[in-house]
């Protein structure tokens, strides 16, 4: 699937299931997030709620970057898996057969199979 660069924008309304990606100790990992929202229009910002003890959060804190990937309905099993299995115990990229890519930030893994990918830097 060819990706189209649309530039910054508020692209995650309404609140779909999100797959948040981060490199943890250099290894890509994804987790399912239900609480995501637009935080600001200009500059464009998104907010995701992630518990302190989540494995993916370690990577977000290490790199100060993450991705928000919005899966289509055909990825429901993969999204469920990413929500119930810890990346500390399994390689979710391999288990879900995700094709990964990186954008301009270089440290926020994104999922090719997802129709929408947002590459994010931590602001707060």
N, C-alpha and C positions, 0 to 999 in steps of 0.2 A: 504494500500500500504506500503510495507516494504521500509524503507529508507536505503540508502547505504552511509556510511561515505567515502568520496573521498579525504578528506584532503583539505588544502588550494589550491586555484587555481584561474585562471581568467575564470570564468564560464558564464559571461553574454554578450558575443559577438555573433551575432549582437544585436542591441538594441530592445529587446522585450518589451511588456508592463510589468511593474513591479508592484507588490503589496508590499508596504513598510509597515512593522509593527513595532509598538512601544507601550509600556505600558504608558498610560497617567494617572497619579494619581492612578496607580495600575490596571487600566482597559486596556485590549488589544484593539488596534485600528489598522486599515489598511487604506492606501490611495493608489490610483492609481498614478503611476509615469511613465511618458513617457521619461523623460530625465535621463537615467542611462547609465553608461559606465565603462569600465576598467580604473582605475586610475594609477595602477602600477602593474608590474608583480612580483617583488620580493622586499619586501614582497607583497603578493597579496592584492590589494586594489580595491574597487569599489567606484564610485562616483554617487550620486543621487542629482538632483537639486530639492529643495523643498522651496517654498516661505516662507518667514518669518512668515506670519500670519496663516499658516496651523496648524490645531489642532494636527496632528501627530508629528509635529516638537517639540511641547512642551514635549512630551514623550521622544523624542530623546535627547533633551537637559537635561531632568531630569535624565535619566539613562545612557547616553553616549553609548547606544546600540540601535540597530535596526535590522530588518530582511529584506532581499530582497527575495521575493517569486515570482517565474515565473510561471504564470498560463498557463494551456493548453487551447485550443480553447473552450472546454466545460464549462469553467468558464467565458466566455465573459460577461454574464449578471452580474455576481458578481463583475467582474473587473470594469464594467461601473458604477454599484451602488457605489462602493467604491470611485469612482472618482467624483461623483456628490452630494453625501450626506456627510455632516460633521459628524465626530465622536462625536462632541460636542452635536449633536442633536439626534443621533441614535446609537444603539448598532449594529455595522456592523457585528460582529461575529455571533450574533443571527440572524440578518436579512438574512445573506448569508449562514447560517448553516455551517460555517467553523468549522472543527475539528482542534483544536489548540494543539501545543506542544511547549516545550522550550528545548533548547540545553544547552551546557556547560555554557554559560554566564548567563542563568537563567532569564534574563529580556527582551529578544527579542522574542516576540511571532511569531510563524511560522504557516503556514497553511498546514495541512496534505494533502489536496486535490491537492496542487501544486506539480508538479513533481520535481521542483528544489527549494531548500531553502538555503539561505546563511545567516549565523548568523554573525553580524558585530558589531565592536566597533568603536566609533567615534575617528578619529585620528586628523582631522583638523576641 
